Amino acid sequence: MSRFFSKKYKDLVPYVPGEQPQDRSYIKLNTNESPFQASPKAQAAVQEAAKRLQLYSDPECKLLRAKAAELYGISPDEVIFTNGSDELLNFAIMAFCDADTPAAFPDITYGFYKVFAQLNAVPYVQIPLLEDFTVNVSDYIGCNKTILIANPNAPTGLALSLQDVEKIVAGNPNNVVLIDEAYVDFGGETAVPLIRKYDNLLIAQTFSKSRSMAGARLGMAIGSPALIQDLRNIQFSTNPFNVNAMTMAAGVGALEDEVYFKENCGKIIANREWTTAELAKLGFTTLPSQTNFILTKTPAIGGKALYLALKAKGILIRHFDTDRLRDYIRVTIGTAEEMAAFVAAVKQILEENV
């Protein structure tokens, strides 16, 4: 870093995204992207929006909010859109955390929670998952902190029931509970129906995964009008035009194409179950995922060694070199053809490792 870098960031450890190598053609199963293109309606909407790039985008996202309100059975003042859900998470920590209100989240979860807490000089507590990688709900009751829980969780793929989510929300009436539903469309249960019952519940979702728009950067929060207004105050104090016109148009198109969306989610779920079953035949233990990825391990080869061997064969997966995850690999679920290639490569590696 330069000698000019602010000392307040001297201990900041940036988030490390999944690698995006350009040295060869890879089967990319490492960043939880969708293997399918964005909706044809979304693509057509982007082309139309590109004709008006000389104009600022709508800072209110009126059309997009109206479309989301219609789809989710909420009102437009109960939803806000952001430049990816990462921006939303940052806004939430800025809005609902400070020196007197720390953040709390699991010790194994999405890495950006910790980064955003550090970035905003917010104290935080990491609550250990149980041995089976599940969230212990009782650890969060009466927490007296702003709670962030990914449900389903990443990188484990495990999901809390709606009843358990409600216990956490009800158990913290004086603090915001943010439920990050980035992967909810692959088998989880959304907590959106609870927002009218609990004014401290904030739901975060993204268009990156199930709606095939990772490159467009579009996130969404659903909650009480007061919570949403808090986030809008942060938005308009940083970048009112945070969602660009083409992304906004793509979002509307995606929400208008529910058939395409549901078909793709169904394919990914089917491919996930097939892959899990095939790996079980090879001696793998896989956590029961409700996401578009799996966390799996085998006693036959270490996680890092398997990651490197797959990369050498042109298949990218994710390995986390931490104590509790070191033996595992995380594998994004791709097309049926990609998963067949992945399983074939794993078989070959295991045979070579004998």
PyMOL commands that set and color helices and strands:
alter all, ss='L'
color gray80, all
select helices_A, chain A and resi 7-9+40-52+62-72+76-78+84-96+112-119+137-140+162-170+184-186+192-194+225-235+245-255+258-281+303-312+336-353
alter helices_A, ss='H'
color red, helices_A
select strands_A, chain A and resi 27-28+79-82+103-106+124-127+146-150+177-180+201-206+219-223+285-286+293-297+315-316+329-332
alter strands_A, ss='S'
color yellow, strands_A
deselect
rebuild
show_as cartoon
